[in-house]
Amino acid sequence: MIDSHVHLNRSEFAGDRDAVMAAARAEGVTGFLNVGYDLPTSRESVVLAETHADVWATVGVHPHDAQELADADGKLVPKAKALLTELAELARHPRVVAVGEIGLDFFRDLSPRPAQRTALAAQLELAAEVDLPVIFHVRDAWQEILVQVDECGVPARGGVLHAFAGGPEAVVWARERGLLLGIGGPVTYKNSTLPDRVAEAGADMLLLETDAPWLPPVPYRGKRNEPGYVRHTRDKVAQLLDMTPGEVGDRTTANFRRLFGAAP
């Protein structure tokens, strides 16, 4: 298995990061994709990837932090050029395999929506410049992001809709554009509609992820999530697709390699 979306640099893991990673490896996790969401965490992700042979990194600015790039009117702020330049430099590091997580979050609205749209457009352009796939964060903005990605241009190297929570139309949209779906702990939740989406998508569209320290699967809800818990997501997906856990692990690992060009 590969945890295709984790935040091991977070303070929640400061005291036991090595033990958490060792426990995940013991569960069969062969790789970790540590995802940046602003400039400091992008730098930290690169350092982690330099330090561990089974860790890769991504770099990007989350929609929560879009004001680092654009103002409330959607205009790039003066420091945006320098920030994007450093992101591009980080993105060219050999252990960096994607731009992200980037996107739209209209649930929390921590940055104005025009700023979010501009930040997304700028980073899609950056992904094209450095020739990398994209990790999308989408919350309560599914229709909006589908429209904007089509307007800006689907990333040539593809991408993944992280923590997928879209409807059937988003599954079809992603399939037609060659994008993958990131499936995590919510697929195990009692009233989740995600199992239906997994069944509609099929194994070749899926990546396994935890988003640790957030979104723990059953039976760990209410606790810190860990990359080793990805096995619960794998097992649920296997049940939904009438496959063995090993088959799901193999297929999603192959999808990861195909998208990111990384081989654990």
NUSETOR-838325 format. One record per residue (C-alpha): x, y, z. Coordinates in nm, 3 decimals. Layout:
N
<east X&north Y&up Z>
...
//
This chain:
264
<east 0.000&north 0.000&up 0.000>
<east 0.097&north 0.363&up -0.047>
<east -0.045&north 0.647&up 0.161>
<east -0.088&north 0.895&up -0.121>
<east -0.175&north 1.192&up 0.103>
<east -0.028&north 1.244&up 0.450>
<east 0.113&north 1.529&up 0.659>
<east 0.392&north 1.371&up 0.863>
<east 0.557&north 1.710&up 0.914>
<east 0.268&north 1.824&up 1.135>
<east 0.324&north 1.891&up 1.504>
<east 0.086&north 1.603&up 1.586>
<east 0.369&north 1.368&up 1.485>
<east 0.658&north 1.564&up 1.634>
<east 0.703&north 1.328&up 1.927>
<east 0.673&north 0.991&up 1.753>
<east 0.706&north 1.038&up 1.377>
<east 0.962&north 0.761&up 1.331>
<east 0.753&north 0.517&up 1.536>
<east 0.438&north 0.606&up 1.337>
<east 0.620&north 0.548&up 1.011>
<east 0.766&north 0.220&up 1.136>
<east 0.418&north 0.103&up 1.240>
<east 0.285&north 0.191&up 0.895>
<east 0.562&north -0.003&up 0.725>
<east 0.481&north -0.302&up 0.947>
<east 0.122&north -0.281&up 0.818>
<east 0.247&north -0.299&up 0.458>
<east 0.281&north 0.070&up 0.367>
<east 0.565&north 0.095&up 0.117>
<east 0.548&north 0.468&up 0.044>
<east 0.426&north 0.801&up 0.180>
<east 0.338&north 1.111&up -0.019>
<east 0.385&north 1.406&up 0.217>
<east 0.173&north 1.695&up 0.097>
<east 0.256&north 2.064&up 0.130>
<east -0.016&north 2.324&up 0.173>
<east 0.182&north 2.649&up 0.210>
<east 0.543&north 2.752&up 0.162>
<east 0.673&north 2.636&up 0.505>
<east 0.506&north 2.294&up 0.483>
<east 0.623&north 2.255&up 0.124>
<east 0.980&north 2.310&up 0.241>
<east 0.927&north 2.064&up 0.528>
<east 0.787&north 1.804&up 0.289>
<east 1.098&north 1.825&up 0.074>
<east 1.321&north 1.779&up 0.379>
<east 1.124&north 1.470&up 0.483>
<east 1.155&north 1.327&up 0.135>
<east 1.528&north 1.389&up 0.136>
<east 1.555&north 1.208&up 0.469>
<east 1.346&north 0.898&up 0.395>
<east 1.379&north 0.684&up 0.083>
<east 1.009&north 0.588&up 0.090>
<east 0.876&north 0.945&up 0.119>
<east 0.793&north 1.176&up -0.172>
<east 0.686&north 1.539&up -0.148>
<east 0.444&north 1.784&up -0.303>
<east 0.448&north 2.164&up -0.293>
<east 0.163&north 2.409&up -0.313>
<east -0.061&north 2.668&up -0.147>
<east -0.393&north 2.544&up -0.006>
<east -0.709&north 2.749&up -0.075>
<east -0.718&north 2.838&up 0.296>
<east -0.395&north 3.030&up 0.235>
<east -0.484&north 3.173&up -0.106>
<east -0.446&north 3.526&up 0.032>
<east -0.073&north 3.462&up 0.025>
<east -0.108&north 3.483&up -0.352>
<east -0.413&north 3.701&up -0.427>
<east -0.633&north 3.965&up -0.270>
<east -1.010&north 3.975&up -0.217>
<east -1.057&north 4.103&up -0.572>
<east -0.862&north 3.812&up -0.715>
<east -0.555&north 4.015&up -0.809>
<east -0.210&north 3.876&up -0.743>
<east -0.046&north 4.041&up -0.442>
<east 0.306&north 4.189&up -0.466>
<east 0.475&north 3.894&up -0.294>
<east 0.304&north 3.636&up -0.517>
<east 0.579&north 3.634&up -0.779>
<east 0.850&north 3.550&up -0.526>
<east 0.633&north 3.282&up -0.364>
<east 0.550&north 3.118&up -0.695>
<east 0.916&north 3.134&up -0.797>
<east 1.022&north 2.949&up -0.482>
<east 0.745&north 2.694&up -0.527>
<east 0.868&north 2.632&up -0.880>
<east 1.223&north 2.586&up -0.754>
<east 1.102&north 2.339&up -0.490>
<east 0.889&north 2.161&up -0.750>
<east 1.199&north 2.083&up -0.954>
<east 1.353&north 1.889&up -0.666>
<east 1.386&north 1.522&up -0.769>
<east 1.180&north 1.405&up -0.469>
<east 0.885&north 1.633&up -0.553>
<east 0.623&north 1.455&up -0.763>
<east 0.323&north 1.691&up -0.769>
<east 0.190&north 2.043&up -0.719>
<east -0.063&north 2.054&up -0.438>
<east -0.265&north 2.056&up -0.248>
<east -0.441&north 2.334&up -0.434>
<east -0.803&north 2.402&up -0.512>
<east -1.121&north 2.559&up -0.377>
<east -1.269&north 2.539&up -0.027>
<east -1.605&north 2.713&up -0.003>
<east -1.690&north 2.539&up 0.326>
<east -1.451&north 2.727&up 0.551>
<east -1.394&north 3.022&up 0.316>
<east -1.074&north 3.115&up 0.501>
<east -0.965&north 3.308&up 0.194>
<east -1.199&north 3.512&up -0.029>
<east -1.333&north 3.309&up -0.319>
<east -1.182&north 3.536&up -0.587>
<east -0.843&north 3.486&up -0.419>
<east -0.893&north 3.111&up -0.418>
<east -0.976&north 3.106&up -0.787>
<east -0.672&north 3.315&up -0.875>
<east -0.442&north 3.103&up -0.659>
<east -0.574&north 2.789&up -0.825>
<east -0.523&north 2.929&up -1.174>
<east -0.169&north 3.046&up -1.093>
<east -0.071&north 2.707&up -0.956>
<east -0.224&north 2.517&up -1.247>
<east -0.001&north 2.731&up -1.463>
<east 0.294&north 2.646&up -1.237>
<east 0.217&north 2.273&up -1.267>
<east 0.225&north 2.306&up -1.644>
<east 0.554&north 2.496&up -1.624>
<east 0.727&north 2.229&up -1.412>
<east 0.545&north 1.938&up -1.585>
<east 0.395&north 1.778&up -1.274>
<east 0.053&north 1.635&up -1.187>
<east -0.177&north 1.815&up -0.943>
<east -0.337&north 1.726&up -0.610>
<east -0.673&north 1.901&up -0.580>
<east -0.841&north 1.997&up -0.253>
<east -1.215&north 2.051&up -0.303>
<east -1.477&north 2.119&up -0.038>
<east -1.828&north 2.246&up -0.109>
<east -1.705&north 2.370&up -0.447>
<east -1.736&north 2.071&up -0.675>
<east -1.924&north 2.234&up -0.959>
<east -1.704&north 2.542&up -0.943>
<east -1.377&north 2.353&up -0.961>
<east -1.488&north 2.131&up -1.248>
<east -1.571&north 2.443&up -1.447>
<east -1.250&north 2.626&up -1.356>
<east -1.020&north 2.332&up -1.429>
<east -1.181&north 2.294&up -1.770>
<east -1.139&north 2.668&up -1.832>
<east -0.773&north 2.671&up -1.721>
<east -0.691&north 2.339&up -1.882>
<east -0.674&north 1.994&up -1.726>
<east -0.317&north 1.925&up -1.611>
<east -0.128&north 1.750&up -1.888>
<east 0.029&north 1.514&up -1.634>
<east -0.307&north 1.444&up -1.470>
<east -0.392&north 1.465&up -1.104>
<east -0.600&north 1.340&up -0.814>
<east -0.912&north 1.475&up -0.645>
<east -0.796&north 1.437&up -0.284>
<east -1.045&north 1.334&up -0.013>
<east -1.299&north 1.278&up -0.287>
<east -1.651&north 1.380&up -0.187>
<east -1.809&north 1.464&up -0.521>
<east -2.121&north 1.321&up -0.675>
<east -2.164&north 1.078&up -0.966>
<east -2.114&north 1.359&up -1.217>
<east -1.770&north 1.433&up -1.068>
<east -1.671&north 1.068&up -1.110>
<east -1.768&north 1.082&up -1.479>
<east -1.590&north 1.417&up -1.523>
<east -1.272&north 1.279&up -1.365>
<east -1.280&north 0.960&up -1.572>
<east -1.319&north 1.154&up -1.896>
<east -1.017&north 1.367&up -1.808>
<east -0.795&north 1.090&up -1.679>
<east -0.796&north 1.209&up -1.319>
<east -0.788&north 0.983&up -1.012>
<east -0.987&north 0.989&up -0.688>
<east -0.822&north 0.992&up -0.345>
<east -1.013&north 0.762&up -0.109>
<east -0.959&north 0.785&up 0.266>
<east -1.120&north 0.718&up 0.601>
<east -1.466&north 0.859&up 0.518>
<east -1.535&north 0.555&up 0.298>
<east -1.570&north 0.360&up 0.625>
<east -1.822&north 0.601&up 0.782>
<east -2.176&north 0.477&up 0.843>
<east -2.374&north 0.731&up 0.639>
<east -2.110&north 0.810&up 0.376>
<east -2.207&north 0.815&up 0.008>
<east -1.844&north 0.751&up -0.085>
<east -1.894&north 0.372&up -0.117>
<east -2.129&north 0.437&up -0.409>
<east -1.871&north 0.656&up -0.577>
<east -1.599&north 0.393&up -0.528>
<east -1.821&north 0.132&up -0.691>
<east -1.889&north 0.366&up -0.984>
<east -1.522&north 0.451&up -1.029>
<east -1.358&north 0.109&up -1.007>
<east -1.008&north 0.025&up -0.890>
<east -0.819&north 0.184&up -1.179>
<east -0.935&north 0.533&up -1.077>
<east -0.843&north 0.509&up -0.710>
<east -0.560&north 0.603&up -0.478>
<east -0.554&north 0.515&up -0.109>
<east -0.485&north 0.797&up 0.136>
<east -0.520&north 0.891&up 0.502>
<east -0.483&north 1.272&up 0.518>
<east -0.329&north 1.194&up 0.857>
<east -0.349&north 1.339&up 1.118>
<east -0.707&north 1.407&up 1.003>
<east -1.002&north 1.194&up 0.880>
<east -0.932&north 0.871&up 1.067>
<east -1.122&north 0.562&up 0.952>
<east -1.349&north 0.350&up 1.166>
<east -1.251&north 0.229&up 1.431>
<east -1.027&north 0.531&up 1.506>
<east -1.275&north 0.818&up 1.467>
<east -1.205&north 1.090&up 1.719>
<east -0.838&north 0.996&up 1.740>
<east -0.527&north 1.104&up 1.553>
<east -0.511&north 0.941&up 1.212>
<east -0.193&north 0.757&up 1.111>
<east -0.065&north 0.628&up 0.777>
<east -0.081&north 0.269&up 0.898>
<east -0.458&north 0.302&up 0.925>
<east -0.481&north 0.314&up 0.546>
<east -0.533&north -0.064&up 0.563>
<east -0.888&north -0.003&up 0.689>
<east -0.960&north 0.203&up 0.379>
<east -0.801&north -0.062&up 0.157>
<east -1.011&north -0.335&up 0.318>
<east -1.334&north -0.137&up 0.275>
<east -1.256&north -0.067&up -0.090>
<east -1.183&north -0.437&up -0.141>
<east -1.522&north -0.523&up 0.005>
<east -1.698&north -0.270&up -0.217>
<east -1.527&north -0.389&up -0.535>
<east -1.538&north -0.761&up -0.454>
<east -1.159&north -0.779&up -0.461>
<east -0.901&north -0.904&up -0.214>
<east -0.715&north -0.647&up -0.003>
<east -0.397&north -0.750&up -0.181>
<east -0.550&north -0.681&up -0.521>
<east -0.662&north -0.335&up -0.409>
<east -0.317&north -0.263&up -0.269>
<east -0.151&north -0.371&up -0.594>
<east -0.391&north -0.180&up -0.821>
<east -0.377&north 0.146&up -0.624>
<east 0.003&north 0.122&up -0.600>
<east 0.018&north 0.082&up -0.977>
<east -0.208&north 0.387&up -1.012>
<east 0.027&north 0.586&up -0.788>
<east 0.329&north 0.489&up -0.995>
<east 0.149&north 0.574&up -1.317>
<east 0.041&north 0.918&up -1.197>
<east 0.346&north 1.033&up -1.003>
<east 0.624&north 0.835&up -1.170>
<east 0.748&north 0.721&up -0.829>
<east 0.829&north 0.358&up -0.754>
<east 0.845&north 0.237&up -0.394>
//
